[in-house]
């Protein structure tokens, strides 16, 4: 009997954060954290797809350390298939 190795699942999130001026961050991270009306939340690899209005901040983590921490007045976060897009300054 021959067993095939299952395909490797991407364990990183591809993140792009934009505002009206352009791209503020683009890269791969292990996780990110932000806030919405329900409180703080985290996004990890294989997270369910969702869209949320975000506020306060977005923190990006790689190997357990925060690599970027961006303040947020109001933004939109969209998560789909390990890709995260964040649009900041949506009310201006």
Biopython code that builds the backbone (N, CA, C, O; Angstrom):
import numpy as np
from Bio.PDB.StructureBuilder import StructureBuilder

atoms = [
    (1, "UNK", "N", (0.843, -1.169, 0.000)),
    (1, "UNK", "CA", (0.000, 0.000, 0.000)),
    (1, "UNK", "C", (0.894, 1.239, 0.000)),
    (1, "UNK", "O", (1.864, 1.309, 0.754)),
    (2, "UNK", "N", (0.568, 2.205, -0.839)),
    (2, "UNK", "CA", (1.340, 3.437, -0.948)),
    (2, "UNK", "C", (0.503, 4.582, -0.397)),
    (2, "UNK", "O", (-0.649, 4.773, -0.787)),
    (3, "UNK", "N", (1.099, 5.335, 0.511)),
    (3, "UNK", "CA", (0.427, 6.500, 1.074)),
    (3, "UNK", "C", (1.026, 7.748, 0.453)),
    (3, "UNK", "O", (2.245, 7.913, 0.414)),
    (4, "UNK", "N", (0.170, 8.612, -0.024)),
    (4, "UNK", "CA", (0.643, 9.876, -0.569)),
    (4, "UNK", "C", (0.720, 10.906, 0.544)),
    (4, "UNK", "O", (-0.116, 10.937, 1.446)),
    (5, "UNK", "N", (1.733, 11.738, 0.461)),
    (5, "UNK", "CA", (1.859, 12.824, 1.412)),
    (5, "UNK", "C", (0.822, 13.885, 1.071)),
    (5, "UNK", "O", (0.745, 14.330, -0.074)),
    (6, "UNK", "N", (0.023, 14.294, 2.052)),
    (6, "UNK", "CA", (-0.977, 15.329, 1.755)),
    (6, "UNK", "C", (-0.286, 16.638, 1.401)),
    (6, "UNK", "O", (0.838, 16.884, 1.840)),
    (7, "UNK", "N", (-0.945, 17.478, 0.613)),
    (7, "UNK", "CA", (-0.330, 18.758, 0.276)),
    (7, "UNK", "C", (-0.113, 19.589, 1.531)),
    (7, "UNK", "O", (-0.920, 19.557, 2.461)),
    (8, "UNK", "N", (0.983, 20.332, 1.544)),
    (8, "UNK", "CA", (1.291, 21.164, 2.703)),
    (8, "UNK", "C", (0.307, 22.329, 2.768)),
    (8, "UNK", "O", (0.059, 23.007, 1.771)),
    (9, "UNK", "N", (-0.239, 22.544, 3.939)),
    (9, "UNK", "CA", (-1.183, 23.632, 4.147)),
    (9, "UNK", "C", (-0.391, 24.880, 4.509)),
    (9, "UNK", "O", (0.463, 24.854, 5.395)),
    (10, "UNK", "N", (-0.684, 25.964, 3.817)),
    (10, "UNK", "CA", (-0.010, 27.233, 4.101)),
    (10, "UNK", "C", (-0.343, 27.654, 5.531)),
    (10, "UNK", "O", (-1.510, 27.794, 5.895)),
    (11, "UNK", "N", (0.693, 27.853, 6.326)),
    (11, "UNK", "CA", (0.494, 28.188, 7.729)),
    (11, "UNK", "C", (0.694, 29.668, 8.017)),
    (11, "UNK", "O", (0.690, 30.081, 9.177)),
    (12, "UNK", "N", (0.867, 30.458, 6.988)),
    (12, "UNK", "CA", (1.039, 31.899, 7.149)),
    (12, "UNK", "C", (-0.137, 32.616, 6.483)),
    (12, "UNK", "O", (-0.809, 32.075, 5.605)),
    (13, "UNK", "N", (-0.355, 33.833, 6.926)),
    (13, "UNK", "CA", (-1.366, 34.691, 6.331)),
    (13, "UNK", "C", (-0.673, 35.699, 5.422)),
    (13, "UNK", "O", (0.306, 36.324, 5.827)),
    (14, "UNK", "N", (-1.163, 35.860, 4.220)),
    (14, "UNK", "CA", (-0.675, 36.909, 3.321)),
    (14, "UNK", "C", (-1.506, 38.155, 3.614)),
    (14, "UNK", "O", (-2.724, 38.152, 3.433)),
    (15, "UNK", "N", (-0.845, 39.218, 4.068)),
    (15, "UNK", "CA", (-1.542, 40.416, 4.526)),
    (15, "UNK", "C", (-1.172, 41.618, 3.659)),
    (15, "UNK", "O", (-0.002, 41.841, 3.350)),
    (16, "UNK", "N", (-2.182, 42.379, 3.277)),
    (16, "UNK", "CA", (-1.979, 43.669, 2.618)),
    (16, "UNK", "C", (-2.833, 44.688, 3.363)),
    (16, "UNK", "O", (-4.043, 44.515, 3.505)),
    (17, "UNK", "N", (-2.186, 45.756, 3.837)),
    (17, "UNK", "CA", (-2.888, 46.843, 4.521)),
    (17, "UNK", "C", (-2.711, 48.100, 3.677)),
    (17, "UNK", "O", (-1.591, 48.497, 3.357)),
    (18, "UNK", "N", (-3.838, 48.720, 3.323)),
    (18, "UNK", "CA", (-3.816, 49.900, 2.455)),
    (18, "UNK", "C", (-4.588, 51.050, 3.094)),
    (18, "UNK", "O", (-5.517, 50.850, 3.877)),
    (19, "UNK", "N", (-4.171, 52.255, 2.733)),
    (19, "UNK", "CA", (-5.002, 53.426, 2.977)),
    (19, "UNK", "C", (-5.105, 54.175, 1.657)),
    (19, "UNK", "O", (-4.658, 53.671, 0.627)),
    (20, "UNK", "N", (-5.678, 55.356, 1.672)),
    (20, "UNK", "CA", (-5.862, 56.096, 0.419)),
    (20, "UNK", "C", (-4.535, 56.438, -0.252)),
    (20, "UNK", "O", (-4.490, 56.642, -1.465)),
    (21, "UNK", "N", (-3.463, 56.503, 0.522)),
    (21, "UNK", "CA", (-2.153, 56.845, -0.026)),
    (21, "UNK", "C", (-1.405, 55.675, -0.632)),
    (21, "UNK", "O", (-0.430, 55.879, -1.356)),
    (22, "UNK", "N", (-1.835, 54.457, -0.357)),
    (22, "UNK", "CA", (-1.153, 53.293, -0.914)),
    (22, "UNK", "C", (-1.016, 52.165, 0.087)),
    (22, "UNK", "O", (-1.773, 52.077, 1.054)),
    (23, "UNK", "N", (-0.041, 51.305, -0.155)),
    (23, "UNK", "CA", (0.175, 50.120, 0.679)),
    (23, "UNK", "C", (1.026, 50.496, 1.891)),
    (23, "UNK", "O", (2.121, 51.037, 1.739)),
    (24, "UNK", "N", (0.524, 50.209, 3.092)),
    (24, "UNK", "CA", (1.256, 50.462, 4.333)),
    (24, "UNK", "C", (2.050, 49.242, 4.778)),
    (24, "UNK", "O", (3.109, 49.373, 5.392)),
    (25, "UNK", "N", (1.537, 48.058, 4.467)),
    (25, "UNK", "CA", (2.227, 46.810, 4.834)),
    (25, "UNK", "C", (1.811, 45.737, 3.846)),
    (25, "UNK", "O", (0.645, 45.637, 3.465)),
    (26, "UNK", "N", (2.791, 44.933, 3.439)),
    (26, "UNK", "CA", (2.506, 43.761, 2.616)),
    (26, "UNK", "C", (3.512, 42.685, 2.985)),
    (26, "UNK", "O", (4.721, 42.907, 2.906)),
    (27, "UNK", "N", (3.020, 41.522, 3.388)),
    (27, "UNK", "CA", (3.909, 40.434, 3.760)),
    (27, "UNK", "C", (3.148, 39.285, 4.387)),
    (27, "UNK", "O", (1.920, 39.294, 4.465)),
    (28, "UNK", "N", (3.909, 38.293, 4.833)),
    (28, "UNK", "CA", (3.316, 37.106, 5.460)),
    (28, "UNK", "C", (3.547, 37.167, 6.960)),
    (28, "UNK", "O", (4.622, 37.546, 7.426)),
    (29, "UNK", "N", (2.520, 36.788, 7.704)),
    (29, "UNK", "CA", (2.589, 36.779, 9.163)),
    (29, "UNK", "C", (1.958, 35.493, 9.690)),
    (29, "UNK", "O", (1.242, 34.798, 8.970)),
    (30, "UNK", "N", (2.235, 35.189, 10.958)),
    (30, "UNK", "CA", (1.631, 34.024, 11.608)),
    (30, "UNK", "C", (0.207, 34.320, 12.076)),
    (30, "UNK", "O", (-0.674, 33.463, 12.007)),
    (31, "UNK", "N", (-0.003, 35.555, 12.556)),
    (31, "UNK", "CA", (-1.325, 35.926, 13.059)),
    (31, "UNK", "C", (-1.452, 37.439, 13.078)),
    (31, "UNK", "O", (-0.469, 38.166, 12.938)),
    (32, "UNK", "N", (-2.679, 37.897, 13.255)),
    (32, "UNK", "CA", (-2.906, 39.322, 13.453)),
    (32, "UNK", "C", (-4.052, 39.498, 14.423)),
    (32, "UNK", "O", (-4.896, 38.617, 14.587)),
    (33, "UNK", "N", (-4.067, 40.654, 15.062)),
    (33, "UNK", "CA", (-5.103, 40.974, 16.047)),
    (33, "UNK", "C", (-5.671, 42.344, 15.739)),
    (33, "UNK", "O", (-4.972, 43.221, 15.231)),
    (34, "UNK", "N", (-6.947, 42.519, 16.050)),
    (34, "UNK", "CA", (-7.588, 43.818, 15.899)),
    (34, "UNK", "C", (-8.806, 43.863, 16.817)),
    (34, "UNK", "O", (-8.981, 43.005, 17.682)),
    (35, "UNK", "N", (-9.643, 44.875, 16.612)),
    (35, "UNK", "CA", (-10.842, 45.074, 17.421)),
    (35, "UNK", "C", (-12.021, 45.368, 16.506)),
    (35, "UNK", "O", (-11.871, 46.013, 15.469)),
    (36, "UNK", "N", (-13.194, 44.888, 16.902)),
    (36, "UNK", "CA", (-14.435, 45.298, 16.248)),
    (36, "UNK", "C", (-15.457, 45.594, 17.346)),
    (36, "UNK", "O", (-15.085, 45.681, 18.516)),
    (37, "UNK", "N", (-16.713, 45.747, 17.002)),
    (37, "UNK", "CA", (-17.725, 46.092, 18.007)),
    (37, "UNK", "C", (-17.919, 45.009, 19.067)),
    (37, "UNK", "O", (-18.444, 45.292, 20.144)),
    (38, "UNK", "N", (-17.508, 43.785, 18.781)),
    (38, "UNK", "CA", (-17.631, 42.687, 19.745)),
    (38, "UNK", "C", (-16.427, 42.600, 20.680)),
    (38, "UNK", "O", (-16.464, 41.860, 21.663)),
    (39, "UNK", "N", (-15.352, 43.349, 20.384)),
    (39, "UNK", "CA", (-14.148, 43.324, 21.206)),
    (39, "UNK", "C", (-12.936, 42.880, 20.412)),
    (39, "UNK", "O", (-12.958, 42.893, 19.181)),
    (40, "UNK", "N", (-11.865, 42.480, 21.116)),
    (40, "UNK", "CA", (-10.644, 42.061, 20.425)),
    (40, "UNK", "C", (-10.831, 40.703, 19.752)),
    (40, "UNK", "O", (-11.605, 39.867, 20.219)),
    (41, "UNK", "N", (-10.109, 40.494, 18.647)),
    (41, "UNK", "CA", (-10.138, 39.196, 17.977)),
    (41, "UNK", "C", (-8.798, 38.936, 17.303)),
    (41, "UNK", "O", (-8.038, 39.862, 17.021)),
    (42, "UNK", "N", (-8.525, 37.667, 17.054)),
    (42, "UNK", "CA", (-7.301, 37.225, 16.389)),
    (42, "UNK", "C", (-7.659, 36.487, 15.111)),
    (42, "UNK", "O", (-8.722, 35.874, 15.009)),
    (43, "UNK", "N", (-6.761, 36.553, 14.138)),
    (43, "UNK", "CA", (-6.900, 35.793, 12.901)),
    (43, "UNK", "C", (-5.646, 34.945, 12.754)),
    (43, "UNK", "O", (-4.529, 35.461, 12.796)),
    (44, "UNK", "N", (-5.837, 33.640, 12.582)),
    (44, "UNK", "CA", (-4.745, 32.684, 12.377)),
    (44, "UNK", "C", (-4.934, 32.018, 11.023)),
    (44, "UNK", "O", (-5.982, 32.167, 10.395)),
    (45, "UNK", "N", (-3.923, 31.285, 10.574)),
    (45, "UNK", "CA", (-4.041, 30.529, 9.324)),
    (45, "UNK", "C", (-5.265, 29.617, 9.396)),
    (45, "UNK", "O", (-5.608, 29.107, 10.463)),
    (46, "UNK", "N", (-5.908, 29.423, 8.270)),
    (46, "UNK", "CA", (-7.111, 28.593, 8.130)),
    (46, "UNK", "C", (-8.335, 29.180, 8.829)),
    (46, "UNK", "O", (-9.309, 28.468, 9.076)),
    (47, "UNK", "N", (-8.291, 30.466, 9.148)),
    (47, "UNK", "CA", (-9.430, 31.138, 9.774)),
    (47, "UNK", "C", (-10.620, 31.119, 8.818)),
    (47, "UNK", "O", (-10.447, 31.127, 7.600)),
    (48, "UNK", "N", (-11.804, 31.094, 9.367)),
    (48, "UNK", "CA", (-13.020, 31.182, 8.548)),
    (48, "UNK", "C", (-13.034, 32.504, 7.784)),
    (48, "UNK", "O", (-12.534, 33.518, 8.272)),
    (49, "UNK", "N", (-13.603, 32.484, 6.600)),
    (49, "UNK", "CA", (-13.728, 33.698, 5.804)),
    (49, "UNK", "C", (-14.690, 34.657, 6.497)),
    (49, "UNK", "O", (-15.734, 34.240, 6.999)),
    (50, "UNK", "N", (-14.337, 35.942, 6.524)),
    (50, "UNK", "CA", (-15.246, 36.933, 7.092)),
    (50, "UNK", "C", (-14.828, 38.337, 6.681)),
    (50, "UNK", "O", (-13.717, 38.561, 6.201)),
    (51, "UNK", "N", (-15.740, 39.271, 6.880)),
    (51, "UNK", "CA", (-15.480, 40.697, 6.677)),
    (51, "UNK", "C", (-15.947, 41.407, 7.933)),
    (51, "UNK", "O", (-17.008, 41.093, 8.472)),
    (52, "UNK", "N", (-15.144, 42.382, 8.409)),
    (52, "UNK", "CA", (-15.508, 43.099, 9.625)),
    (52, "UNK", "C", (-15.044, 44.547, 9.546)),
    (52, "UNK", "O", (-14.014, 44.851, 8.944)),
    (53, "UNK", "N", (-15.814, 45.429, 10.158)),
    (53, "UNK", "CA", (-15.356, 46.793, 10.409)),
    (53, "UNK", "C", (-14.410, 46.693, 11.601)),
    (53, "UNK", "O", (-14.738, 46.045, 12.595)),
    (54, "UNK", "N", (-13.237, 47.326, 11.515)),
    (54, "UNK", "CA", (-12.270, 47.258, 12.612)),
    (54, "UNK", "C", (-11.971, 48.658, 13.137)),
    (54, "UNK", "O", (-12.254, 49.661, 12.482)),
    (55, "UNK", "N", (-11.388, 48.697, 14.345)),
    (55, "UNK", "CA", (-11.036, 49.969, 14.981)),
    (55, "UNK", "C", (-9.854, 49.757, 15.921)),
    (55, "UNK", "O", (-9.406, 48.625, 16.105)),
    (56, "UNK", "N", (-9.357, 50.807, 16.502)),
    (56, "UNK", "CA", (-8.255, 50.856, 17.471)),
    (56, "UNK", "C", (-6.900, 50.557, 16.852)),
    (56, "UNK", "O", (-6.074, 51.461, 16.730)),
    (57, "UNK", "N", (-6.643, 49.295, 16.452)),
    (57, "UNK", "CA", (-5.317, 48.954, 15.914)),
    (57, "UNK", "C", (-5.351, 47.617, 15.185)),
    (57, "UNK", "O", (-6.293, 46.835, 15.310)),
    (58, "UNK", "N", (-4.291, 47.384, 14.422)),
    (58, "UNK", "CA", (-4.026, 46.079, 13.816)),
    (58, "UNK", "C", (-2.609, 45.712, 14.217)),
    (58, "UNK", "O", (-1.671, 46.456, 13.930)),
    (59, "UNK", "N", (-2.442, 44.575, 14.878)),
    (59, "UNK", "CA", (-1.123, 44.082, 15.282)),
    (59, "UNK", "C", (-0.792, 42.833, 14.483)),
    (59, "UNK", "O", (-1.578, 41.886, 14.441)),
    (60, "UNK", "N", (0.373, 42.835, 13.849)),
    (60, "UNK", "CA", (0.821, 41.703, 13.037)),
    (60, "UNK", "C", (1.929, 40.974, 13.775)),
    (60, "UNK", "O", (2.853, 41.604, 14.289)),
    (61, "UNK", "N", (1.844, 39.638, 13.833)),
    (61, "UNK", "CA", (2.829, 38.844, 14.580)),
    (61, "UNK", "C", (3.515, 37.822, 13.682)),
    (61, "UNK", "O", (2.896, 37.192, 12.825)),
    (62, "UNK", "N", (4.813, 37.684, 13.913)),
    (62, "UNK", "CA", (5.619, 36.686, 13.223)),
    (62, "UNK", "C", (6.542, 36.064, 14.250)),
    (62, "UNK", "O", (7.266, 36.774, 14.949)),
    (63, "UNK", "N", (6.524, 34.751, 14.348)),
    (63, "UNK", "CA", (7.326, 34.013, 15.332)),
    (63, "UNK", "C", (7.131, 34.556, 16.753)),
    (63, "UNK", "O", (8.087, 34.683, 17.519)),
    (64, "UNK", "N", (5.885, 34.871, 17.087)),
    (64, "UNK", "CA", (5.547, 35.276, 18.444)),
    (64, "UNK", "C", (5.823, 36.724, 18.790)),
    (64, "UNK", "O", (5.547, 37.147, 19.913)),
    (65, "UNK", "N", (6.362, 37.502, 17.852)),
    (65, "UNK", "CA", (6.677, 38.900, 18.136)),
    (65, "UNK", "C", (5.876, 39.815, 17.223)),
    (65, "UNK", "O", (5.633, 39.497, 16.058)),
    (66, "UNK", "N", (5.472, 40.955, 17.771)),
    (66, "UNK", "CA", (4.754, 41.942, 16.967)),
    (66, "UNK", "C", (5.740, 42.581, 16.001)),
    (66, "UNK", "O", (6.733, 43.171, 16.426)),
    (67, "UNK", "N", (5.472, 42.468, 14.700)),
    (67, "UNK", "CA", (6.353, 43.057, 13.688)),
    (67, "UNK", "C", (5.812, 44.390, 13.181)),
    (67, "UNK", "O", (6.552, 45.182, 12.598)),
    (68, "UNK", "N", (4.541, 44.631, 13.399)),
    (68, "UNK", "CA", (3.925, 45.890, 12.971)),
    (68, "UNK", "C", (2.687, 46.110, 13.820)),
    (68, "UNK", "O", (1.914, 45.183, 14.061)),
    (69, "UNK", "N", (2.504, 47.345, 14.272)),
    (69, "UNK", "CA", (1.326, 47.702, 15.059)),
    (69, "UNK", "C", (0.819, 49.034, 14.518)),
    (69, "UNK", "O", (1.411, 50.082, 14.775)),
    (70, "UNK", "N", (-0.271, 48.988, 13.775)),
    (70, "UNK", "CA", (-0.793, 50.182, 13.115)),
    (70, "UNK", "C", (-2.044, 50.686, 13.816)),
    (70, "UNK", "O", (-2.958, 49.906, 14.082)),
    (71, "UNK", "N", (-2.099, 51.989, 14.122)),
    (71, "UNK", "CA", (-3.326, 52.542, 14.700)),
    (71, "UNK", "C", (-4.430, 52.568, 13.649)),
    (71, "UNK", "O", (-4.169, 52.745, 12.459)),
    (72, "UNK", "N", (-5.664, 52.390, 14.107)),
    (72, "UNK", "CA", (-6.814, 52.357, 13.197)),
    (72, "UNK", "C", (-7.925, 53.212, 13.794)),
    (72, "UNK", "O", (-8.344, 52.984, 14.928)),
    (73, "UNK", "N", (-8.406, 54.199, 13.033)),
    (73, "UNK", "CA", (-9.637, 54.886, 13.433)),
    (73, "UNK", "C", (-10.806, 54.006, 13.040)),
    (73, "UNK", "O", (-11.585, 53.565, 13.886)),
    (74, "UNK", "N", (-10.916, 53.757, 11.747)),
    (74, "UNK", "CA", (-11.928, 52.856, 11.211)),
    (74, "UNK", "C", (-11.374, 52.213, 9.958)),
    (74, "UNK", "O", (-10.713, 52.866, 9.150)),
    (75, "UNK", "N", (-11.649, 50.925, 9.803)),
    (75, "UNK", "CA", (-11.195, 50.217, 8.614)),
    (75, "UNK", "C", (-12.077, 49.015, 8.342)),
    (75, "UNK", "O", (-12.995, 48.704, 9.102)),
    (76, "UNK", "N", (-11.777, 48.352, 7.246)),
    (76, "UNK", "CA", (-12.473, 47.125, 6.879)),
    (76, "UNK", "C", (-11.429, 46.037, 6.713)),
    (76, "UNK", "O", (-10.405, 46.246, 6.062)),
    (77, "UNK", "N", (-11.689, 44.870, 7.303)),
    (77, "UNK", "CA", (-10.808, 43.715, 7.153)),
    (77, "UNK", "C", (-11.585, 42.610, 6.453)),
    (77, "UNK", "O", (-12.707, 42.280, 6.837)),
    (78, "UNK", "N", (-10.971, 42.046, 5.423)),
    (78, "UNK", "CA", (-11.565, 40.915, 4.706)),
    (78, "UNK", "C", (-10.587, 39.751, 4.771)),
    (78, "UNK", "O", (-9.421, 39.895, 4.406)),
    (79, "UNK", "N", (-11.062, 38.594, 5.237)),
    (79, "UNK", "CA", (-10.241, 37.386, 5.357)),
    (79, "UNK", "C", (-10.835, 36.326, 4.448)),
    (79, "UNK", "O", (-12.021, 36.008, 4.541)),
    (80, "UNK", "N", (-9.994, 35.775, 3.556)),
    (80, "UNK", "CA", (-10.450, 34.708, 2.670)),
    (80, "UNK", "C", (-9.258, 33.851, 2.274)),
    (80, "UNK", "O", (-8.293, 34.342, 1.688)),
    (81, "UNK", "N", (-9.334, 32.562, 2.600)),
    (81, "UNK", "CA", (-8.329, 31.569, 2.180)),
    (81, "UNK", "C", (-6.909, 32.010, 2.511)),
    (81, "UNK", "O", (-6.044, 32.025, 1.635)),
    (82, "UNK", "N", (-6.662, 32.370, 3.777)),
    (82, "UNK", "CA", (-5.349, 32.783, 4.272)),
    (82, "UNK", "C", (-4.843, 34.088, 3.670)),
    (82, "UNK", "O", (-3.659, 34.404, 3.792)),
    (83, "UNK", "N", (-5.710, 34.840, 3.033)),
    (83, "UNK", "CA", (-5.382, 36.173, 2.536)),
    (83, "UNK", "C", (-6.189, 37.185, 3.333)),
    (83, "UNK", "O", (-7.400, 37.042, 3.500)),
    (84, "UNK", "N", (-5.496, 38.213, 3.822)),
    (84, "UNK", "CA", (-6.150, 39.249, 4.613)),
    (84, "UNK", "C", (-5.906, 40.589, 3.932)),
    (84, "UNK", "O", (-4.763, 40.966, 3.672)),
    (85, "UNK", "N", (-6.984, 41.300, 3.648)),
    (85, "UNK", "CA", (-6.886, 42.646, 3.102)),
    (85, "UNK", "C", (-7.519, 43.602, 4.095)),
    (85, "UNK", "O", (-8.632, 43.381, 4.573)),
    (86, "UNK", "N", (-6.785, 44.679, 4.401)),
    (86, "UNK", "CA", (-7.273, 45.687, 5.332)),
    (86, "UNK", "C", (-7.260, 47.032, 4.608)),
    (86, "UNK", "O", (-6.263, 47.411, 3.993)),
    (87, "UNK", "N", (-8.376, 47.740, 4.691)),
    (87, "UNK", "CA", (-8.512, 49.064, 4.091)),
    (87, "UNK", "C", (-8.764, 50.053, 5.223)),
    (87, "UNK", "O", (-9.763, 49.945, 5.934)),
    (88, "UNK", "N", (-7.859, 51.019, 5.390)),
    (88, "UNK", "CA", (-7.944, 51.985, 6.480)),
    (88, "UNK", "C", (-8.453, 53.328, 5.977)),
    (88, "UNK", "O", (-8.346, 53.639, 4.790)),
    (89, "UNK", "N", (-9.006, 54.119, 6.883)),
    (89, "UNK", "CA", (-9.452, 55.463, 6.549)),
    (89, "UNK", "C", (-10.679, 55.489, 5.675)),
    (89, "UNK", "O", (-10.791, 56.333, 4.786)),
    (90, "UNK", "N", (-11.602, 54.578, 5.914)),
    (90, "UNK", "CA", (-12.758, 54.460, 5.024)),
    (90, "UNK", "C", (-13.802, 55.554, 5.240)),
    (90, "UNK", "O", (-14.685, 55.729, 4.401)),
    (91, "UNK", "N", (-13.718, 56.291, 6.346)),
    (91, "UNK", "CA", (-14.726, 57.313, 6.621)),
    (91, "UNK", "C", (-14.309, 58.697, 6.149)),
    (91, "UNK", "O", (-15.099, 59.634, 6.263)),
    (92, "UNK", "N", (-13.121, 58.862, 5.633)),
    (92, "UNK", "CA", (-12.643, 60.201, 5.237)),
    (92, "UNK", "C", (-13.088, 60.535, 3.849)),
    (92, "UNK", "O", (-12.782, 61.617, 3.347)),
]
sb = StructureBuilder()
sb.init_structure("model")
sb.init_model(0)
sb.init_chain("A")
sb.init_seg("    ")
for serial, (resi, resn, name, xyz) in enumerate(atoms, 1):
    if name == "N":
        sb.init_residue(resn, " ", resi, " ")
    sb.init_atom(name, np.array(xyz, "f"), 0.0, 1.0, " ", f" {name:<3s}", serial, name[0])
structure = sb.get_structure()
